[in-house]
Amino acid sequence: MSITFSNFQNQAWEDKVNLELNSYLENKTGDHIPKVQGIHSFYETQHIGGVLFQKHKNHIWLDGIFVISAFRRQGVGTQLISQVVDYAKQYSIDTILLNTYFSQAKEFFSCCQFEEIGSIPNWKYSLTCYFMKRTV
């Protein structure tokens, strides 16, 4: 038997792996594993940023947010967070949770009404992991 490996991205393969993993986790935990969702921002036709998150039973877990450098500090990130807050309200979810390793990101989230609820010093790559929460 010959086995090969590749880092070539193939959405069909990734979907199959995620389906199998989610199925296994759902069978073990009895909980539904939510799919990552996204809200994206565009300037004309240029994709300039986005936020990825998962909707759980009673909270949203913010997986990541990005804005390309040319559009940072212009309110795009804040508007993306507002979109997630609106989404949470639409589904009667009152809490948004996240973690970050970067002090600049922590400051951004603090300005967006997130509060630090805990931290783990030197967690990954010698960086502190900050856990944050926003009540909607």
LOFITOR-964470 format. One record per residue: x, y, z of N, C-alpha, C in turn; residue in three letters. Coordinates in Angstrom, 1 decimal. Example, Ala and Ser with C-alpha at 12.3 -4.5 7.8 and 13.67 -1.06 7.14 Angstrom:
2
     n.c1     n.c2     n.c3    ca.c1    ca.c2    ca.c3     c.c1     c.c2     c.c3   residuo
     13.2     -5.7      7.8     12.3     -4.5      7.8     13.2     -3.3      7.8       ALA
     12.8     -2.2      7.1     13.7     -1.1      7.1     12.9      0.0      7.9       SER
// end
This chain:
136
     n.c1     n.c2     n.c3    ca.c1    ca.c2    ca.c3     c.c1     c.c2     c.c3   residuo
      0.8     -1.2      0.0      0.0      0.0      0.0      0.9      1.2      0.0       MET
      0.6      2.2     -0.9      1.4      3.4     -0.9      0.5      4.6     -0.4       SER
      1.0      5.3      0.6      0.2      6.4      1.1      1.0      7.7      0.8       ILE
      0.3      8.7      0.3      1.0     10.0      0.0      0.3     11.1      0.8       THR
      1.0     12.2      1.0      0.5     13.3      1.8      0.7     14.6      1.0       PHE
     -0.2     15.5      1.2     -0.1     16.8      0.5     -0.7     17.9      1.3       SER
     -0.2     19.1      1.2     -0.8     20.2      1.8     -1.7     21.0      0.8       ASN
     -1.9     20.4     -0.3     -2.8     21.0     -1.3     -4.2     21.1     -0.8       PHE
     -4.7     22.3     -0.8     -6.0     22.5     -0.2     -7.1     22.0     -1.2       GLN
     -8.0     21.2     -0.7     -9.1     20.7     -1.4    -10.3     20.8     -0.6       ASN
    -11.3     21.7     -0.9    -12.4     21.9     -0.1    -13.3     20.6      0.2       GLN
    -13.4     19.8     -0.9    -14.1     18.6     -0.7    -13.5     17.6      0.3       ALA
    -12.2     17.6      0.3    -11.5     16.7      1.3    -11.7     17.3      2.7       TRP
    -11.5     18.6      2.8    -11.6     19.3      4.1    -13.0     19.1      4.7       GLU
    -14.0     19.2      3.8    -15.4     19.0      4.2    -15.6     17.6      4.7       ASP
    -15.0     16.6      4.0    -15.2     15.2      4.5    -14.5     15.0      5.8       LYS
    -13.3     15.5      6.0    -12.6     15.4      7.3    -13.5     16.1      8.4       VAL
    -14.0     17.3      8.2    -14.8     18.0      9.2    -16.1     17.2      9.5       ASN
    -16.7     16.7      8.4    -17.9     15.9      8.6    -17.6     14.7      9.5       LEU
    -16.6     13.9      9.2    -16.2     12.8     10.0    -15.9     13.2     11.5       GLU
    -15.1     14.2     11.6    -14.7     14.7     13.0    -16.0     15.1     13.7       LEU
    -16.8     16.0     13.1    -18.0     16.4     13.8    -18.9     15.3     14.1       ASN
    -19.1     14.3     13.2    -19.9     13.2     13.5    -19.4     12.4     14.7       SER
    -18.1     12.2     14.8    -17.5     11.5     15.9    -17.7     12.3     17.2       TYR
    -17.5     13.6     17.2    -17.6     14.4     18.4    -19.1     14.5     18.8       LEU
    -20.0     14.6     17.9    -21.4     14.6     18.2    -21.9     13.3     18.9       GLU
    -21.4     12.2     18.3    -21.7     10.9     18.9    -21.1     10.7     20.4       ASN
    -19.9     11.3     20.6    -19.3     11.2     21.9    -19.9     12.1     22.9       LYS
    -20.3     13.3     22.5    -20.8     14.3     23.4    -22.3     14.5     23.5       THR
    -23.0     14.0     22.4    -24.4     14.2     22.3    -24.8     15.7     21.9       GLY
    -23.8     16.5     21.7    -24.1     17.9     21.2    -23.8     18.0     19.8       ASP
    -24.5     19.0     19.2    -24.3     19.3     17.8    -23.1     20.2     17.7       HIS
    -22.2     19.9     16.8    -21.0     20.7     16.6    -21.3     21.7     15.5       ILE
    -21.3     23.0     15.8    -21.7     24.0     14.9    -20.6     24.3     13.8       PRO
    -21.1     24.7     12.7    -20.2     25.0     11.5    -19.7     26.4     11.7       LYS
    -18.5     26.7     11.3    -18.0     28.1     11.3    -18.8     28.9     10.3       VAL
    -19.2     30.1     10.7    -19.9     31.0      9.8    -19.1     32.3      9.7       GLN
    -19.3     33.0      8.7    -18.6     34.3      8.5    -19.4     35.4      8.0       GLY
    -18.9     36.6      8.4    -19.5     37.9      7.9    -18.3     38.6      7.3       ILE
    -18.4     39.0      6.1    -17.3     39.6      5.4    -17.6     41.1      5.0       HIS
    -16.6     41.9      4.9    -16.7     43.3      4.5    -16.0     43.5      3.1       SER
    -16.5     44.4      2.3    -16.0     44.7      1.0    -15.9     46.2      0.8       PHE
    -14.9     46.6      0.1    -14.9     48.0     -0.4    -15.0     47.8     -1.9       TYR
    -16.1     48.3     -2.4    -16.4     48.1     -3.8    -16.4     46.6     -4.0       GLU
    -15.5     46.0     -4.8    -15.5     44.6     -5.0    -14.3     43.9     -4.3       THR
    -13.5     44.7     -3.5    -12.4     44.2     -2.8    -12.8     43.7     -1.4       GLN
    -12.4     42.4     -1.2    -12.6     41.8      0.1    -11.6     42.4      1.1       HIS
    -12.1     43.2      2.1    -11.2     43.9      3.0    -11.2     43.3      4.4       ILE
    -12.1     42.4      4.7    -12.1     41.9      6.1    -13.2     40.9      6.3       GLY
    -13.1     40.3      7.5    -14.2     39.4      7.9    -14.0     38.9      9.3       GLY
    -15.1     38.3      9.8    -15.1     37.7     11.1    -15.7     36.3     11.0       VAL
    -15.1     35.3     11.7    -15.5     33.9     11.7    -16.0     33.6     13.1       LEU
    -17.1     32.9     13.2    -17.6     32.5     14.5    -18.5     31.3     14.4       PHE
    -18.8     30.7     15.6    -19.6     29.6     15.7    -20.8     29.9     16.6       GLN
    -22.0     29.5     16.2    -23.2     29.7     17.1    -23.4     28.5     17.9       LYS
    -23.3     28.6     19.2    -23.6     27.5     20.1    -25.0     27.7     20.7       HIS
    -25.4     26.8     21.6    -26.7     26.9     22.2    -27.0     28.3     22.8       LYS
    -26.1     28.7     23.7    -26.4     30.0     24.4    -25.3     31.0     24.2       ASN
    -24.3     30.8     23.3    -23.3     31.8     23.1    -22.7     31.7     21.7       HIS
    -22.0     32.7     21.3    -21.2     32.7     20.1    -19.8     32.7     20.4       ILE
    -19.0     31.8     19.8    -17.6     31.8     19.9    -17.0     32.5     18.7       TRP
    -16.2     33.6     18.9    -15.6     34.3     17.9    -14.3     33.6     17.6       LEU
    -14.1     33.1     16.4    -12.9     32.3     16.0    -11.8     33.3     15.5       ASP
    -12.2     34.3     14.8    -11.1     35.2     14.3    -11.8     36.4     13.6       GLY
    -11.0     37.5     13.5    -11.4     38.7     12.8    -10.2     39.2     12.1       ILE
    -10.4     39.7     10.9     -9.3     40.2     10.2     -9.7     41.4      9.3       PHE
     -8.9     42.4      9.2     -9.1     43.5      8.3     -7.7     43.8      7.6       VAL
     -7.7     43.9      6.3     -6.4     44.1      5.6     -5.9     45.5      6.1       ILE
     -4.6     45.6      6.1     -3.9     46.7      6.7     -4.3     48.1      6.2       SER
     -4.6     48.2      4.9     -5.0     49.5      4.3     -6.3     50.0      4.9       ALA
     -7.1     49.1      5.5     -8.4     49.5      6.0     -8.5     49.5      7.5       PHE
     -7.4     49.2      8.2     -7.4     49.2      9.7     -7.5     50.6     10.2       ARG
     -8.1     50.7     11.4     -8.3     51.9     12.1     -9.2     52.9     11.4       ARG
    -10.2     52.3     10.7    -11.2     53.1     10.0    -12.6     52.6     10.4       GLN
    -12.7     51.8     11.4    -14.0     51.3     11.9    -14.5     50.1     11.3       GLY
    -13.8     49.4     10.4    -14.3     48.2      9.7    -14.4     47.1     10.7       VAL
    -13.4     46.9     11.6    -13.4     45.8     12.6    -14.6     46.1     13.6       GLY
    -14.8     47.3     14.0    -15.9     47.6     14.9    -17.2     47.3     14.3       THR
    -17.3     47.6     13.0    -18.6     47.3     12.3    -18.8     45.8     12.1       GLN
    -17.7     45.0     11.9    -17.8     43.6     11.9    -18.3     43.0     13.2       LEU
    -17.8     43.5     14.3    -18.3     43.1     15.7    -19.7     43.5     15.8       ILE
    -20.1     44.7     15.4    -21.5     45.1     15.4    -22.4     44.1     14.7       SER
    -21.9     43.6     13.5    -22.7     42.7     12.7    -22.9     41.4     13.5       GLN
    -21.8     40.9     14.2    -21.9     39.7     15.1    -22.9     39.9     16.2       VAL
    -22.9     41.1     16.8    -23.8     41.4     17.9    -25.2     41.4     17.4       VAL
    -25.5     42.0     16.2    -26.8     41.9     15.6    -27.3     40.5     15.3       ASP
    -26.3     39.7     14.9    -26.6     38.3     14.6    -27.0     37.6     15.9       TYR
    -26.3     37.9     17.0    -26.5     37.3     18.3    -27.9     37.7     18.8       ALA
    -28.3     38.9     18.6    -29.6     39.4     19.0    -30.7     38.7     18.2       LYS
    -30.5     38.5     16.9    -31.4     37.8     16.1    -31.8     36.4     16.6       GLN
    -30.8     35.7     17.2    -31.0     34.4     17.6    -31.1     34.3     19.2       TYR
    -31.4     35.4     19.8    -31.5     35.5     21.3    -30.3     35.0     22.0       SER
    -29.2     35.2     21.5    -27.9     34.8     22.2    -27.4     36.1     22.9       ILE
    -27.0     35.9     24.2    -26.6     37.1     25.0    -25.2     37.2     25.3       ASP
    -24.4     36.2     24.8    -22.9     36.3     25.1    -22.1     35.9     23.9       THR
    -21.0     36.7     23.8    -20.0     36.4     22.7    -18.7     36.2     23.5       ILE
    -18.0     35.1     23.1    -16.8     34.7     23.8    -15.6     34.6     22.8       LEU
    -14.4     34.9     23.2    -13.2     34.7     22.3    -12.0     34.6     23.2       LEU
    -10.9     34.3     22.5     -9.6     34.4     23.1     -8.6     35.0     22.1       ASN
     -7.7     35.7     22.7     -6.6     36.3     21.8     -5.3     36.2     22.5       THR
     -4.2     36.3     21.8     -2.9     36.3     22.3     -2.2     37.6     22.2       TYR
     -2.8     38.6     21.6     -2.1     39.8     21.2     -2.7     41.0     22.0       PHE
     -1.8     41.8     22.6     -2.3     42.9     23.4     -3.0     44.0     22.5       SER
     -2.6     44.2     21.3     -3.3     45.1     20.4     -4.7     44.6     20.1       GLN
     -4.9     43.3     19.9     -6.2     42.8     19.7     -7.1     42.9     21.0       ALA
     -6.4     42.6     22.1     -7.1     42.8     23.4     -7.6     44.2     23.6       LYS
     -6.8     45.2     23.3     -7.3     46.6     23.3     -8.5     46.8     22.4       GLU
     -8.4     46.3     21.2     -9.5     46.5     20.2    -10.8     45.9     20.8       PHE
    -10.7     44.6     21.3    -11.9     44.0     21.8    -12.4     44.7     23.1       PHE
    -11.5     45.3     23.9    -12.0     46.1     25.0    -12.8     47.3     24.6       SER
    -12.3     47.9     23.5    -13.0     49.1     22.9    -14.4     48.7     22.4       CYS
    -14.5     47.4     22.0    -15.8     46.9     21.5    -16.6     46.3     22.6       CYS
    -16.4     46.7     23.9    -17.2     46.3     25.0    -17.0     44.8     25.5       GLN
    -15.8     44.2     25.1    -15.5     42.9     25.7    -14.7     43.1     27.0       PHE
    -14.9     42.2     27.9    -14.1     42.3     29.2    -13.3     41.0     29.3       GLU
    -12.1     41.2     29.9    -11.2     40.0     30.1    -11.8     39.2     31.3       GLU
    -12.0     37.9     31.1    -12.5     37.1     32.2    -11.5     36.1     32.7       ILE
    -10.3     36.1     32.1     -9.3     35.2     32.5     -8.1     35.2     31.6       GLY
     -7.0     34.7     32.0     -5.8     34.7     31.1     -4.9     33.5     31.6       SER
     -4.1     33.0     30.6     -3.1     32.0     30.9     -1.8     32.5     30.4       ILE
     -0.9     32.9     31.4      0.4     33.5     30.9      1.3     32.4     30.2       PRO
      2.1     32.8     29.3      3.0     31.9     28.6      2.3     30.7     28.0       ASN
      1.1     30.8     27.5      0.3     29.7     27.1      0.9     29.0     25.8       TRP
      1.0     29.8     24.7      1.4     29.3     23.4      2.4     30.3     22.9       LYS
      3.5     29.7     22.4      4.6     30.5     21.8      5.1     31.6     22.8       TYR
      5.0     31.3     24.1      5.3     32.2     25.2      4.4     33.4     25.3       SER
      3.3     33.4     24.7      2.3     34.5     24.7      1.2     34.2     25.7       LEU
      0.7     35.3     26.3     -0.4     35.1     27.2     -1.7     35.0     26.4       THR
     -2.6     34.1     26.8     -3.9     33.9     26.2     -4.9     34.6     27.1       CYS
     -5.6     35.6     26.5     -6.6     36.3     27.1     -8.0     35.8     26.7       TYR
     -8.8     35.5     27.7    -10.2     35.1     27.4    -11.1     36.3     27.7       PHE
    -12.0     36.5     26.7    -12.8     37.7     26.8    -14.3     37.4     26.5       MET
    -15.1     38.3     27.0    -16.6     38.0     26.9    -17.3     39.4     26.7       LYS
    -18.3     39.3     25.9    -19.2     40.5     25.8    -20.6     40.0     26.0       ARG
    -21.3     40.7     26.8    -22.7     40.5     27.0    -23.5     41.4     26.0       THR
    -24.4     40.7     25.3    -25.1     41.4     24.2    -26.4     42.1     24.8       VAL
// end
